[in-house]
Amino acid sequence: MTDDQLLARAVAHIPGGVNSPVRAFNSVGGSPFFVASGSGAEIVDSEGNRYLDYVQSWGASILGHANPAIVDAVQRAAADGTSFGAPTAREVELAEAICARVSSVEKVRLVSSGTEAAMTAIRLARGATGRPAIIKFAGCYHGHLDSMLVAAGSGVATLGIPGSAGVTPGAVADTVVVPYNDIPALDAAFMAHDVAAVIVEPIAANMGVVLPEVGFLDYLRARTTGAGALLIFDEVITGFRLGVGGAQVRFGITPDLSIFGKVVGGGLPLAAVGGSAAVMDHLAPLGPVYQAGTLSGNPLATAAGLAALAQLDQSAYDILEARAGRFCAGLVSVFAEAGLDAQVIHAGTLAGWFFSPTPVTNYEAAQQADHDRYARFFHGMLDRGVFFAPSGYETTFVSLAHRDADIDRTLDLAREVAVELA
Ligand SMILES: *Cc1c(COP(=O)(O)O)cnc(C)c1O
């Protein structure tokens, strides 16, 4: 079965042929390949073509594909039953593992997707404070819950739709959107609204990678505390990726609530919302804020998450950070040698770039970058067997399975493509 044959069958019965929109390649053109298997840094499509993979399930596969310890843990767990709807020991172990790593998290609730975690955190913030308004930043993505589909990044940015059809004005009436890194606009939002919480990606990674300016996150912490509002860190990408304790430990900031996804599930559907016991105890069954899930704390997903976290110690992050640094430093010279205006962002273990002559500090600037050039770069690399995100509004994920030789090969190929683009 070729990729084109699979796509023809897919579009007949799946809208757009995909189960998540960015997979459709709309922003870069062309049609997607279908993955048959993956191992380490590499994936193989249905026609047997091999790609060096920098998408890595959008960061979920930090250890690379088919990590042996995760595969083994999932196989063993599956043999004992895949779901019970009753408590299991591994849920306790994973909750302990998360709390041990992230000091702001005293209690945690496991869910099945980052979207659910964001939804729960927002309901919890409103329930705990008794206030309505949530401040979010333009270009930050918090999943596809209605109230956060305003000026969202990721697929919403890729598709160029302002929010989404089907979201009523009522659903977003209590969402206040402020530009990332814009303190005066944040102050104005606090003056005008009864704020329950500010939700932020501590490093924005769904409008491309955009760093918080020095002092921005500290200001968020001080301003929310001063107003009696909660600070929610969306660490769905940064959690267990930027380091053992995620972005909050790296930046030395203690949020009231944190949400995690991607890495924490080891490549299976699992996410989490956590925070101080005082806030978390507002959740049912202890408190009045309702939240539930048939598959929450799923036996396979908790087994995978535990197997992933067990391999992610400080030395793993040091290796990953060095590899991301090697990639970014190489890319800076590749683009400079070709005479292409580019901003390469090395954020610890995260990497990204914009084809832009000036630094990108917010969503507006991210939209002004040259996304046509990104599309041509993407296809040049794909033709050479390297798979980057099929959109310039995403992040490049180096995994622990990428060797220095893989990075160097990528850079050699990028040099060829950059020369073609110049
Ligand atoms: C991926 C992502 C989400 C949503 O997670 P899903 O599991 O796709 O629902 C939320 N926030 C951030 C920062 C993300 O990158």
The ligand as an SDF file (V2000), in Angstrom:
LIG
                    3D

 15 15  0  0  0  0  0  0  0  0999 V2000
    0.2700   19.7760   22.8910 C   0  0  0  0  0  0  0  0  0  0  0  0
   -0.0660   20.8790   23.8200 C   0  0  0  0  0  0  0  0  0  0  0  0
   -1.2890   20.9360   24.5040 C   0  0  0  0  0  0  0  0  0  0  0  0
   -2.4280   19.9970   24.2060 C   0  0  0  0  0  0  0  0  0  0  0  0
   -2.1190   18.6740   24.4700 O   0  0  0  0  0  0  0  0  0  0  0  0
   -2.9470   17.5080   23.7160 P   0  0  0  0  0  0  0  0  0  0  0  0
   -2.4600   16.2580   24.3630 O   0  0  0  0  0  0  0  0  0  0  0  0
   -2.6130   17.6330   22.2650 O   0  0  0  0  0  0  0  0  0  0  0  0
   -4.3910   17.7690   23.9730 O   0  0  0  0  0  0  0  0  0  0  0  0
   -1.4580   21.9030   25.4770 C   0  0  0  0  0  0  0  0  0  0  0  0
   -0.4850   22.7950   25.7530 N   0  0  0  0  0  0  0  0  0  0  0  0
    0.6900   22.7820   25.1010 C   0  0  0  0  0  0  0  0  0  0  0  0
    1.7400   23.7670   25.4760 C   0  0  0  0  0  0  0  0  0  0  0  0
    0.9300   21.8410   24.1040 C   0  0  0  0  0  0  0  0  0  0  0  0
    2.0820   21.8670   23.4250 O   0  0  0  0  0  0  0  0  0  0  0  0
  1  2  1  0
  2  3  1  0
  2 14  2  0
  3  4  1  0
  3 10  2  0
  4  5  1  0
  5  6  1  0
  6  7  2  0
  6  8  1  0
  6  9  1  0
 10 11  1  0
 11 12  2  0
 12 13  1  0
 12 14  1  0
 14 15  1  0
M  END
$$$$
